[in-house]
Amino acid sequence: MRHPVLFGEYELTIDDKSRLQIPSEVRRAIKPELHGSALFIVRGINKRPWIYNEFYWDDLVSKAPQEMTPAFQRLEFDQLHFARASRVEPDKTGRVVLPEPLLRRSNMKREVTLIGVRDHLELWNRDEWDAHRDALEAREVEIATASRELPGGGTNYHPTT
């Protein structure tokens, strides 16, 4: 399944009801007829909330082998990953309610930055994203060079598979 290419960084605020306004630019990229109307929020390997469109999420998880007696490591991964996943429906204005356990486990504050990371979105505390982005920019040449050495020139990288 083709996913929309998600990009940009958006400085946002999580309100008192744990709602996050998905920017209109992002909402326009995720077309309900192609990508589903819901979003899936999971805690990524960097311990930040990751947001996927519904159909792409379904496609990603359906690629993982399913067995009556999975290997123990597969079972542990599935327990960890799927137990913490949440399906959310944006309201008419594009707001989603972020699950309280996810916010707590990710130590999310009110001032956040939502970033596009090709096939998903990541939610960062604003100050942490600023520091991380600065560190990435300081290593920009090194990162670009290393990504070229990945299979497919870095285009096949996906940390959840």
C-alpha positions as CSV (number, residue, x, y, z in Angstrom):
1,M,0.0,0.0,0.0
2,R,1.3,3.4,-0.9
3,H,1.5,5.9,1.9
4,P,1.5,9.6,1.6
5,V,4.9,11.2,2.0
6,L,4.8,13.0,5.3
7,F,7.2,15.9,5.9
8,G,7.7,19.1,7.8
9,E,7.8,20.2,11.4
10,Y,4.8,21.8,13.1
11,E,4.9,23.5,16.5
12,L,1.7,22.6,18.3
13,T,0.1,22.4,21.8
14,I,-1.6,19.5,23.5
15,D,-4.7,21.0,25.2
16,D,-6.0,20.2,28.6
17,K,-8.2,17.4,27.2
18,S,-5.1,15.7,25.6
19,R,-6.2,16.8,22.1
20,L,-3.7,17.5,19.4
21,Q,-4.7,19.5,16.3
22,I,-3.3,17.6,13.2
23,P,-2.2,20.4,10.8
24,S,-4.3,21.0,7.7
25,E,-1.3,20.3,5.4
26,V,-1.0,16.8,7.0
27,R,-4.7,16.2,6.8
28,R,-4.8,17.1,3.1
29,A,-2.0,14.5,2.5
30,I,-3.9,11.7,4.3
31,K,-6.9,11.1,2.0
32,P,-9.6,9.1,3.7
33,E,-10.5,7.2,0.5
34,L,-6.9,6.1,0.0
35,H,-5.5,6.0,3.5
36,G,-8.5,5.5,5.8
37,S,-10.1,8.0,8.2
38,A,-8.4,6.8,11.4
39,L,-4.9,7.1,12.6
40,F,-2.8,4.6,14.6
41,I,-0.6,5.9,17.4
42,V,2.2,3.7,18.7
43,R,5.3,4.3,20.7
44,G,8.2,4.1,18.3
45,I,11.7,2.6,19.0
46,N,12.9,6.1,20.0
47,K,10.1,6.2,22.7
48,R,8.2,9.0,20.9
49,P,4.6,8.6,19.7
50,W,4.5,7.6,16.0
51,I,1.4,8.2,14.0
52,Y,0.4,6.1,10.9
53,N,-2.6,6.3,8.6
54,E,-5.0,3.5,9.0
55,F,-4.6,1.6,5.8
56,Y,-0.8,1.8,5.8
57,W,-0.7,0.6,9.4
58,D,-2.9,-2.4,8.5
59,D,-0.6,-3.1,5.6
60,L,2.6,-2.9,7.7
61,V,1.3,-5.2,10.4
62,S,-0.2,-7.7,8.0
63,K,3.3,-8.3,6.5
64,A,4.6,-9.7,9.8
65,P,4.3,-13.5,10.0
66,Q,1.4,-14.9,12.0
67,E,1.7,-18.3,13.6
68,M,-0.2,-20.3,16.2
69,T,3.1,-20.7,18.1
70,P,5.3,-17.7,17.3
71,A,8.9,-17.5,18.3
72,F,9.2,-16.1,21.8
73,Q,10.9,-12.9,20.5
74,R,8.1,-12.3,18.0
75,L,5.5,-12.8,20.8
76,E,7.3,-10.3,23.0
77,F,7.5,-7.8,20.1
78,D,3.8,-8.2,19.4
79,Q,2.9,-7.9,23.1
80,L,5.0,-4.7,23.4
81,H,4.0,-3.2,20.2
82,F,0.3,-4.0,19.8
83,A,-0.7,-3.6,23.4
84,R,0.5,0.0,23.3
85,A,-1.1,0.9,19.9
86,S,-4.2,3.1,19.8
87,R,-6.7,3.8,17.0
88,V,-7.9,7.4,17.0
89,E,-10.4,9.1,14.8
90,P,-9.9,12.8,14.1
91,D,-12.9,15.0,14.9
92,K,-14.3,17.4,12.3
93,T,-11.7,20.0,13.0
94,G,-8.8,17.5,12.7
95,R,-8.1,17.1,16.5
96,V,-7.2,13.7,17.9
97,V,-7.4,12.7,21.5
98,L,-4.0,11.3,22.5
99,P,-4.2,8.3,24.8
100,E,-3.2,9.2,28.4
101,P,-1.0,6.1,28.9
102,L,1.0,7.0,25.8
103,L,1.4,10.6,26.9
104,R,2.6,9.5,30.3
105,R,5.0,6.8,29.0
106,S,6.4,9.2,26.5
107,N,6.7,12.0,29.0
108,M,4.9,14.4,26.7
109,K,4.6,18.0,27.7
110,R,2.0,20.6,26.3
111,E,4.4,22.3,23.9
112,V,5.3,19.8,21.2
113,T,6.6,19.5,17.6
114,L,5.0,17.1,15.2
115,I,7.4,16.0,12.4
116,G,6.9,14.2,9.2
117,V,9.2,11.2,8.8
118,R,8.4,9.9,5.3
119,D,5.7,7.3,6.1
120,H,4.7,8.4,9.6
121,L,4.6,11.3,11.9
122,E,6.5,11.6,15.2
123,L,5.5,13.7,18.2
124,W,8.3,15.3,20.2
125,N,8.5,17.6,23.2
126,R,9.5,20.8,21.5
127,D,12.7,21.4,23.5
128,E,13.8,17.8,22.9
129,W,13.1,18.0,19.2
130,D,15.1,21.3,18.9
131,A,18.1,19.7,20.6
132,H,17.8,16.5,18.6
133,R,17.4,18.4,15.3
134,D,20.5,20.5,16.1
135,A,22.5,17.3,16.8
136,L,21.3,15.8,13.5
137,E,22.2,18.9,11.6
138,A,25.7,18.9,13.2
139,R,26.1,15.4,11.7
140,E,24.4,16.0,8.4
141,V,27.2,15.0,6.1
142,E,27.9,11.8,8.1
143,I,24.2,10.9,8.1
144,A,23.8,11.5,4.4
145,T,26.8,9.4,3.6
146,A,25.8,6.5,5.8
147,S,22.2,6.5,4.4
148,R,23.6,6.0,0.9
149,E,25.2,2.8,2.1
150,L,21.9,1.3,3.2
151,P,20.1,-1.2,0.9
152,G,18.2,0.8,-1.7
153,G,20.2,4.0,-0.9
154,G,18.4,4.3,2.4
155,T,14.9,4.0,0.9
156,N,14.1,0.6,2.5
157,Y,14.7,1.7,6.1
158,H,11.7,1.0,8.3
159,P,12.3,0.6,12.1
160,T,9.1,-1.3,12.9
161,T,9.6,-4.2,10.5
